[in-house]
Structures are given as C-alpha cells and as structure tokens.
C-alpha cells in the first residue's frame, strides 16, 4: 500500500475530530516548543558572550588582588607595582605582548559647573591595546603622558555627553578630578554591550595620578596581560602565577592571594551554565513529551475502539495486518510530527522575539530542529505502536460484528 | 446449471466456539457443499442456524475447526490471517447489510480501497473505480461523500466495490436488510443481472422473496444443511 494513500487517510481520520486531535497534540507542542525555545536562547546567550569576548580578544587574561573576586573591590592590597615590574622584567615570559596595570577609584568630577561621581581608571598607554575602544575624538593616553604623570584625561562618551552635551568634541576642555584640573585629550566609545557600560562611563588618567594624588597608596586593582600566541595562553598564565607566588613568598600549601581569570574561563563558565540549563529544560520537556505520548496512546486506543467496524470492513476487503498497523501508526505519527513542527515554529518564533527584546543574537539550531522532528516522530511510533497493533490483530469477524 | 467447474468445495466443515471452560458450541456440524462457477445460491435459515458462520467461512473471514475448504483448487482451511486477507481481496467481493462504506470518504475512494491493498497504481484505480460505478449506474456520485448518498445508492457502491477486483464470488450478507421493498427489488434485479453475466453469487438471507431470485436455495438448521434444491420456477416446498 502506498504511503501517500496511508498519509491521506490518516489526515482525513484526524480531521474528523479536530478538537480532539489538537488537544492531544498540545502535550507534544509544549514539549517541543520548550526545547527549541530554551536551546535557541541558550545558544544565543553563548554566542552573545563569545562575540563580546572576541571583541576584546580571547588572547588576554587579568590578575586581581585577593583570594576572591570580591576582595579587589574590598580593597585588598596584595597586587603591587613590584608585582607589575617583576612580570615586566621576567625575560622568560616571551609570550606576553602587553601589560596594563589599573588603579581604580570613584571620585567627584566637575566641569561646566556640574558635578558627578565617576569611576576613574589610572592606567597606562597599554590599556588601549587591551580594551580596544573606538577613539571618537583625540587619542588615548600616550606613553609620554603616563610616564610624566601629566594632568591629562581621556573620557568616556557618556561622561562627555553629561558635561559637554551630545556630539560635542570635548578635546581641549578642562575637567576637575578630585579638585585638580585635567586637560581632556581624547574621548572614547565602546560599542561592547558588556564593557561599554562602564568604559563609556569612566575617565582614564595616568596611573601615578591615581595612586599618588587620589588614593595616596600604591596598590593595583588589576593587571591585564595580552599574549602573542593564544594557544599557549594557559602556559603563560601558569608562569605568571608561579612568578607572583614567588613574589608574594607563598608556601606550597598557601592559597593564591590573587586571582587570575581569562576570557576563556568566562566563556567556559557561561557554557557550563547554559549547558546545565539546557539539560534541565530538556529533562522537563522530556517528561512533557512522555505525558503527551501517553495522551496520544490514549486517544489512539479510543480511536481503534470507535473504528472497530471500519477495521472489520477494511479487513474484509483485503487489508492485511500490516496495512492496518501502518494506517494507525501513520495517524499517531502525523499527530505527533505535526505537533513537533508546530512546536518548532512556536519555539523559533518565541526565541526570535526574546532575542529581539533581550538584545542577544538569534540562533536557529538546525541540529536541534532535526532532533525535534526525530523525537516527535519517535514519540508517535512508540506510543502509537500498542494501539496500532491492537487494531491490526482484531479478528475480522469480531470487528465486523462490533456494535 | 452452467459448466460444471467446482469453485467452492466444502467437505465436513465443523466450526466450534468455546463457551466456558471445557464446553464448545458447534455452530457448523459437518457441512458438505459444492458451488460451481456461475451459480446463484441463497443460504437461508433461522437465527442460530449457522448461516452467518457459514458466510464467514465462505468469505474467508474465518477458518473451520475441522474439514476442508477448497477454493479454486486451493485448500485454504489452514491459511494464515494475512493469506486469508489476500483471498478476500482477490477472490471475494463482499456486500454487507450495513456499514458497507467508510464514512467521510468519497464514493470513488471507497471503491478504490481494495485496489489500494492489491497495490494497483492510482491511474488504473481511478479508471477501474469509475468503470465499476458506471456499471452500477452511479458514476455521477463518484465525488460524493459516502454519508451523503441514499441507502440504495450505498448498496450500489458496495456492489461496485465488490466487483472492482473482478473476484470469483460475490458474497452478499442480507444486502437488502436495510432497504425498502422497491429499492430491495432493484438491487436484487441488479444482482440477478450480474449472475446472468456469469458472476457466481452467494447470498445470505432470511427473506423468501429475496431468496426467490437465487437459482439454488440451501437451508440450514442447527449447523446442518437440511435442504439444498434448485429454485427454478417452482417456489413451493420451502
């Protein structure tokens, strides 16, 4: 018997009870929608983070003081200029391309008769190599300016907007930071969704100005290091770690009093979280699919009973067991597959809408769609098999006599 | 009687059904019956006489507990369910009393159905279905849904479907049971014409005026043939 004929009969049979068919499909629709939606958003989030990290480059890592991420903010003093110099002067660390130290603090900033509190980054000319901001006006801090500890500042685009208005070139203007006058030499903008938030809202001045004049203490909140060869970044991290442990006179069983994290660490953390989330949702959806499948089985059993006489008639005119089996199996598969396709459509549409709202990339996963198609077909076969076999094994006389 | 080619040979057919643990009910008790090609046979009997059981055996819907059923020189008494399905598909055209057609399916699709199981191509199916509907005089209803036609038309479609595979036997089980007398007469006239064209017809009925169309009448009581005679023109004696 031709599959086209079986398919047409199946669709006709399902159309007779549209409401019943739709309700039965609902379980499958919900399960597949959830899987596609969560998977797509998860992939979108991973892509978002990956793209962000790629804009910085995955060729760098950062060192923060203290044994936990928060101790840097809490004012840990374990990272010093001596550490910076030790790394700079170690000739065995050939993979290091740029080292940028950061001393940060939050102070009052005044210009144009306005006052606001901003984050000040004390850094060197090398920071530009790490952050790679777009210089809208002027230039980033130069080597000369940082060495001479000049009273110059590079401001973020939001800072500039606040004091000088939109689309205004602030280069040449003056600004008071902690009651000292600085000359603005550049304005930067970062389009990165992650880093832009704080880069565009900060000011950059030579590092010595922060440590000597604002904080009054020689401590660093961060050292950023970029490398030539990304592939051996982990080796470089290990070397730097060993060097710093040596610097800090740590014994073998002492924990690090500093933190090293790389872009790849962040990426793998995000991937782990998304992976766990996806696995969890897939598990929950799996339950929904089983429940949906049981619904399909139930309805198919009802259908077999309702159509007993029809089965008898078909057997009388020559339908073999296989013909009846395929007929009923086709009906359950059409039902679950249609549910699956609707789930794919809903899930993808939902993922698209959420990606627009959350401003993350929209990812359509072809493997996920193919798996969804496969799984919904499988649910139809697995849960349709028992009712279909029952139909196929009916004796023609019993079926014809059924009232 | 036409040419003496045996189409059906039943010998000592016994059909028993289990009732309870060790008891059986004997629905057919040693039936011997030979039907030749081109015959028009009516099987009569009161309810419980075994005529339905005999119809099931003759229609290859069931196999006998004992005895042999030779159809076109093949002993089909021990055929499997699927082998019987093939016999029903190719050798027997059924016309039932009720529920003859698939609901919500067109008349043409209904007639095509046996050909689908026989693996005949769509093009040939359409041609043969339309020709069969033409023959029963209902070709214009080909596209109608089966639940949108009258009782007499339904029986005609059933006959068209029974004919479409060109089977050896047309087996009709109370084919006029649900029809008024005028329509019944029309349908029986039509079946008679088919027999005049050489089709072998077996009809199960409890109505004498329906049996009157047959050329041979077999009467069953308690699972045994109690009378088997030519109808001819004399109708007395039943």
Interface residues (C-beta under 8 A of the other chain):
Chain A: X1 X2 X5 X12 X16 X309 X310 X313 X314 X315 X316 X317 X318 X319 X320 X321 X322 X323 X395 X396 X397 X400
Chain B: X56 X59 X61 X62 X81 X82 X85 X86 X88 X89 X90 X94 X96 X99 X100 X102 X103 X104 X105 X113 X114 X116 X117 X118 X119 X122 X161 X165
